[in-house]
């Protein structure tokens, strides 16, 4: 199942050439991941405060395919690819209509707030695992 999150490009997102600055795509996909988790009923603030764990990016592979420009209406697409006891791999894309502009494979790990790796709680693994079927 693919989650879609809309993003509009603002002037502040662009560089001197008038295209989206490369680091801003990472911000866009971060927002997409946060909203994807929210649709699963996961409150990241509560996960940290009440349960003592967070998700962190462990690895990111990115391809910049085409530029986005000021006032473009984009969509961040997030789709889970795989799940293990402590790791989630996601496919994320930023698209303008049917054209993919940016593609990333993101590996998230579950960490205790102290920074040590921990297993993803079973109920969360179950919610994400159901999306992989």
C-alpha positions as CSV (number, residue, x, y, z in Angstrom):
1,X,0.0,0.0,0.0
2,X,1.4,3.4,-1.0
3,X,0.8,6.5,1.1
4,X,0.6,9.9,-0.6
5,X,1.5,13.2,1.0
6,X,1.1,16.5,-1.0
7,X,3.8,19.1,-1.0
8,X,3.9,22.4,-2.7
9,X,7.3,24.0,-3.7
10,X,7.8,27.4,-2.1
11,X,10.4,30.0,-3.1
12,X,12.4,29.1,0.0
13,X,12.8,25.5,-1.3
14,X,14.6,26.6,-4.4
15,X,18.3,27.5,-5.1
16,X,20.0,30.1,-7.3
17,X,19.0,28.1,-10.4
18,X,15.4,28.3,-9.4
19,X,15.0,24.5,-8.8
20,X,14.4,22.7,-5.6
21,X,17.7,22.5,-3.6
22,X,18.8,18.9,-3.3
23,X,18.6,18.7,0.5
24,X,15.0,19.8,0.5
25,X,13.9,16.5,-1.1
26,X,15.1,14.8,2.1
27,X,12.8,17.2,4.1
28,X,9.9,16.3,1.8
29,X,10.4,12.6,2.3
30,X,10.8,13.0,6.0
31,X,7.4,14.7,6.2
32,X,6.0,11.9,4.0
33,X,7.4,9.2,6.4
34,X,6.0,11.1,9.5
35,X,2.5,11.3,7.9
36,X,2.7,7.6,6.8
37,X,3.4,6.6,10.4
38,X,0.5,8.9,11.6
39,X,-1.9,7.1,9.2
40,X,-0.9,3.8,11.0
41,X,-2.0,5.4,14.3
42,X,1.6,5.9,15.5
43,X,2.3,9.0,17.5
44,X,6.1,9.5,17.3
45,X,6.1,11.9,20.3
46,X,4.2,9.3,22.4
47,X,6.5,6.5,21.2
48,X,9.5,8.5,22.5
49,X,8.0,9.9,25.7
50,X,5.8,7.0,26.8
51,X,7.7,4.0,25.4
52,X,11.3,5.2,25.0
53,X,12.0,4.4,21.4
54,X,12.3,6.3,18.1
55,X,12.8,5.5,14.4
56,X,16.0,6.8,12.9
57,X,17.4,6.7,9.3
58,X,20.2,4.2,9.1
59,X,20.7,4.2,5.3
60,X,19.4,6.3,2.4
61,X,20.0,5.8,-1.3
62,X,18.8,8.6,-3.4
63,X,18.4,9.4,-7.1
64,X,17.7,12.9,-8.4
65,X,16.0,12.3,-11.7
66,X,14.3,15.6,-12.7
67,X,14.1,19.1,-11.2
68,X,11.1,20.5,-9.4
69,X,10.5,24.3,-9.5
70,X,8.8,27.0,-7.6
71,X,5.0,26.5,-7.2
72,X,5.1,22.8,-8.4
73,X,2.5,20.7,-6.7
74,X,4.3,17.4,-5.7
75,X,3.3,14.2,-4.1
76,X,5.6,12.2,-1.7
77,X,4.8,8.5,-2.1
78,X,5.8,6.1,0.7
79,X,5.6,2.4,0.4
80,X,7.1,-0.2,2.7
81,X,9.3,-2.8,1.1
82,X,10.5,-5.0,3.9
83,X,10.4,-5.4,7.7
84,X,12.6,-7.2,10.2
85,X,12.6,-7.2,13.9
86,X,14.4,-3.9,14.2
87,X,14.4,-2.5,10.6
88,X,11.9,-1.1,8.1
89,X,12.9,-0.5,4.4
90,X,10.8,2.0,2.5
91,X,10.6,3.1,-1.1
92,X,9.9,6.8,-1.3
93,X,9.4,9.0,-4.4
94,X,8.7,12.6,-5.0
95,X,6.5,13.0,-8.1
96,X,4.9,15.7,-10.2
97,X,1.7,14.2,-11.6
98,X,3.0,11.0,-13.2
99,X,6.6,12.0,-13.4
100,X,9.0,10.8,-10.7
101,X,11.5,13.5,-9.9
102,X,13.3,11.9,-6.9
103,X,13.5,8.3,-5.7
104,X,14.9,7.0,-2.5
105,X,15.3,3.7,-0.6
106,X,15.3,4.5,3.1
107,X,16.2,2.1,5.9
108,X,14.8,3.0,9.3
109,X,15.9,1.3,12.5
110,X,14.3,1.3,15.9
111,X,16.4,2.8,18.7
112,X,16.0,3.2,22.4
113,X,16.2,6.9,23.3
114,X,19.7,6.1,24.7
115,X,20.8,5.3,21.1
116,X,21.0,1.5,21.4
117,X,19.1,-0.6,18.8
118,X,15.9,-2.3,20.0
119,X,13.3,-4.5,18.4
120,X,10.2,-2.8,16.9
121,X,7.3,-3.5,19.2
122,X,5.2,-6.4,18.0
123,X,2.0,-4.4,17.5
124,X,3.8,-1.9,15.3
125,X,5.5,-4.7,13.3
126,X,2.1,-6.2,12.8
127,X,0.6,-2.9,11.5
128,X,3.5,-2.4,9.0
129,X,3.6,-6.1,8.1
130,X,0.0,-6.0,7.1
131,X,0.9,-3.4,4.4
132,X,3.5,-5.8,2.9
133,X,0.9,-8.5,1.9
